[in-house]
């Protein structure tokens, strides 16, 4: 299994800064960081400790922002008001049934037990989280940049994350290739302003459009015309 460092190393140096190694830590290392932050804050008379406290405060703010992106892709995000996107479609070429393999042991601890598949947009491949609890698909800015996707100039919807308001932009006419001969068409898809090591979320409506059957024992998704 790939480690967090292995996954991070696949990204260009400038993108690693946005993703942050801090974002990829396990729960245990997060706890150690929190303890160090409190310890540094208590001993304010020591310049080094004060500097460390400021550094950790800064990292904490960034980490919180990144945590919002993580939770978006595991169902912790609510869009204000009624949200209706044009229905997705799934096209199978040259066959009536295609079986796609997924993994629920993706290298990052925060994705544990969440199915993740590799798919591509505009020829650029990246991981996508399968979320049967999501009713609309999402992309993030990592996918937008790497795949050369155009987005709306201003946010078109406001999402609520535990009291924080996040402006969501919109991308249109996105073709997502799940496997050879299997293409998802998203007429509209929301774009989260954050970065992540995954490209986005494939929602229930998309799976339904492909008459998907998930086999958890074999870790496969069967799409049918």
Buried (B, 14 or more C-beta within 10 A) or exposed (E): EEEBEEBBEEBEEEBBEBBBEBBBBEEEBBEEBEEEBEEBBEEEEEEEBBEBBEEBEEBBEEBEBBBBBBBBBBEEBEBEEEEEBEEBEBBBEEEEEBEBEBBEEBBBBBBEEBBBBBBBBEEBEBBBBBBBEBEBBBBBBBBBBBBEBEBBEEBBBEBEBEEEEBEBBBBEEBEBBBBEEBBBBBEBBBBBBBBBBBBBBBBBBBBEBBEBEBEEEEBBBBBEE
